[in-house]
Amino acid sequence: MAGIDTEREDIETYLQDNWTDTPISWDGVPYTPIKGTSYIAPTVEPGGVIKHAIPGYRYHGVLAVEINCPRHKGTKVIRDYADDIIDMILTQPVSGVTFRDMIIFKDIVGEWRRWTISFSTQRDSCGDYVLTEVEGHLILE
């Protein structure tokens, strides 16, 4: 059954394979930022599981992508990274994960300008199969 760890692994693999703009600080892996160099820090958090009538399960969660840019670079750089991440996540299917909603939290932390883009995630699972939504239709894979 595709579960919470599967969702995290699939999203992390997708980011690893497709994000080339900055270094990535992975959850649970020590990372020392390079002075003057932007980086992202994605985290996938489970939110819950609901049994539904297919029969199967619907997994809910959150993908939070923290973008850290040096403060002195202004907001253009971080806006461009945010646009790239939003486009990458909302326009590409990720192994049966559907991204529903998005919100951006903005902060200044020391010498870093930090924006956290938070996406709601959903994955439907039916035994060893995953239901994927494609153009409004559910596909059993």
ZADRENTOR-744374 format. One record per residue (C-alpha): residue number from 1; residue in one letter; x, y, z. Coordinates in steps of 0.02 Angstrom, whole numbers, plus 32768, in hexadecimal, padded with zeros to 4 digits. Layout:
N
DRENPA     i   aa     px     py     pz
DRENPA   NUM    A      X      Y      Z
...
//
This chain:
141
DRENPA     i   aa     px     py     pz
DRENPA     1    M   8000   8000   8000
DRENPA     2    A   8043   80AB   7FD0
DRENPA     3    G   804D   810A   8074
DRENPA     4    I   8096   81A0   80CA
DRENPA     5    D   814D   816F   80AF
DRENPA     6    T   812B   814B   7FF7
DRENPA     7    E   80E5   81FA   7FDF
DRENPA     8    R   817C   824A   8034
DRENPA     9    E   81F7   81E2   7FCF
DRENPA    10    D   819F   8207   7F2A
DRENPA    11    I   819A   82C2   7F49
DRENPA    12    E   8250   82C8   7F83
DRENPA    13    T   8286   8264   7EE9
DRENPA    14    Y   8225   82DA   7E78
DRENPA    15    L   8278   8372   7EC6
DRENPA    16    Q   8325   8321   7EC0
DRENPA    17    D   8310   82F7   7E08
DRENPA    18    N   82C4   839D   7DD1
DRENPA    19    W   8300   842C   7E41
DRENPA    20    T   83A7   8470   7E04
DRENPA    21    D   839C   8528   7E34
DRENPA    22    T   83E9   851A   7EE3
DRENPA    23    P   842E   849A   7F5D
DRENPA    24    I   83AB   8436   7FBF
DRENPA    25    S   83AF   8421   807B
DRENPA    26    W   8356   837B   809B
DRENPA    27    D   82EE   835B   8136
DRENPA    28    G   8354   82FB   81B6
DRENPA    29    V   83FA   8312   8158
DRENPA    30    P   847A   838B   81A1
DRENPA    31    Y   8492   8423   8130
DRENPA    32    T   84FF   84BD   8145
DRENPA    33    P   84C6   854E   80D7
DRENPA    34    I   854B   859B   8068
DRENPA    35    K   8559   8655   808D
DRENPA    36    G   8508   86BA   8003
DRENPA    37    T   84BA   8620   7FAE
DRENPA    38    S   83FF   8602   7FAA
DRENPA    39    Y   83BA   8554   7FD2
DRENPA    40    I   8314   84FB   7FEA
DRENPA    41    A   82DF   8489   8078
DRENPA    42    P   8248   841A   804F
DRENPA    43    T   81E7   83B9   80D3
DRENPA    44    V   8158   833F   80B8
DRENPA    45    E   80E4   832C   814E
DRENPA    46    P   8056   82AE   815E
DRENPA    47    G   7FAC   82F6   8189
DRENPA    48    G   7F3B   8260   8196
DRENPA    49    V   7EEE   81CA   8142
DRENPA    50    I   7E37   81B2   8116
DRENPA    51    K   7DEC   810C   80E2
DRENPA    52    H   7D76   8123   8050
DRENPA    53    A   7CFE   80B7   7FED
DRENPA    54    I   7D68   8085   7F56
DRENPA    55    P   7DA4   8023   7FC7
DRENPA    56    G   7E44   8079   7FF2
DRENPA    57    Y   7E92   8109   804E
DRENPA    58    R   7EAB   81C3   8033
DRENPA    59    Y   7F4D   8207   807C
DRENPA    60    H   7F54   82C0   80A5
DRENPA    61    G   7FF0   8323   80CC
DRENPA    62    V   8056   83C0   80AF
DRENPA    63    L   80ED   83E5   8045
DRENPA    64    A   8148   847D   808A
DRENPA    65    V   81D5   84C2   8020
DRENPA    66    E   823E   8541   807E
DRENPA    67    I   829E   85B8   800B
DRENPA    68    N   8331   860E   805E
DRENPA    69    C   8387   869F   8005
DRENPA    70    P   8407   871B   8047
DRENPA    71    R   83AA   87B8   8082
DRENPA    72    H   841B   882D   8021
DRENPA    73    K   83E2   87E4   7F7A
DRENPA    74    G   8334   8833   7F8A
DRENPA    75    T   8292   87DC   7F5E
DRENPA    76    K   82A6   87BE   7EA2
DRENPA    77    V   8311   8722   7EBA
DRENPA    78    I   829C   86D3   7F39
DRENPA    79    R   8203   86FF   7ED0
DRENPA    80    D   8251   86A9   7E39
DRENPA    81    Y   8278   860C   7EA0
DRENPA    82    A   81C7   860E   7EE6
DRENPA    83    D   817D   8619   7E37
DRENPA    84    D   81EB   8588   7DFD
DRENPA    85    I   81B8   851A   7E91
DRENPA    86    I   80FF   8542   7E80
DRENPA    87    D   8104   851D   7DC6
DRENPA    88    M   8166   847D   7DE2
DRENPA    89    I   80F1   843A   7E69
DRENPA    90    L   8047   8471   7E2A
DRENPA    91    T   805F   8443   7D73
DRENPA    92    Q   80B3   8398   7D7E
DRENPA    93    P   8069   82F7   7DC3
DRENPA    94    V   80D5   82A5   7E48
DRENPA    95    S   80B2   81E8   7E52
DRENPA    96    G   7FFA   81F7   7E7C
DRENPA    97    V   800C   828C   7EF2
DRENPA    98    T   7F93   831A   7ED0
DRENPA    99    F   7FC0   83C8   7F0F
DRENPA   100    R   7F23   8428   7F40
DRENPA   101    D   7F42   84CF   7F95
DRENPA   102    M   7FD7   8541   7FAB
DRENPA   103    I   8006   85CC   8023
DRENPA   104    I   80A8   862F   803C
DRENPA   105    F   80ED   8663   80E6
DRENPA   106    K   8173   86EB   80E4
DRENPA   107    D   81F6   870F   8168
DRENPA   108    I   82A4   8756   8188
DRENPA   109    V   8316   86E4   81ED
DRENPA   110    G   83C1   872E   8212
DRENPA   111    E   8417   874F   816C
DRENPA   112    W   8395   86E9   810C
DRENPA   113    R   82F4   871A   80B6
DRENPA   114    R   8286   867F   80CA
DRENPA   115    W   81E7   8655   806D
DRENPA   116    T   818F   85B1   8094
DRENPA   117    I   8119   8573   800E
DRENPA   118    S   809E   84F7   8058
DRENPA   119    F   803B   8481   7FE7
DRENPA   120    S   7FAD   840D   801F
DRENPA   121    T   7FCA   835D   7FDE
DRENPA   122    Q   7F53   82CE   7FBC
DRENPA   123    R   7F70   821C   7F7E
DRENPA   124    D   7EED   8197   7F65
DRENPA   125    S   7F22   80E3   7F7B
DRENPA   126    C   7EC5   8042   7F58
DRENPA   127    G   7F29   7FAC   7F97
DRENPA   128    D   7FC6   7F9E   7F2D
DRENPA   129    Y   7F82   801F   7EB3
DRENPA   130    V   7F82   80DC   7EB5
DRENPA   131    L   7EF5   8147   7E72
DRENPA   132    T   7F36   81DB   7E0E
DRENPA   133    E   7ECC   826E   7DD8
DRENPA   134    V   7EEC   829E   7D23
DRENPA   135    E   7E85   832A   7CD7
DRENPA   136    G   7DF9   830C   7D52
DRENPA   137    H   7DF5   824E   7D3B
DRENPA   138    L   7E33   81CB   7DB7
DRENPA   139    I   7EAE   814D   7D6C
DRENPA   140    L   7EDA   80AD   7DCC
DRENPA   141    E   7F94   8088   7DBB
//
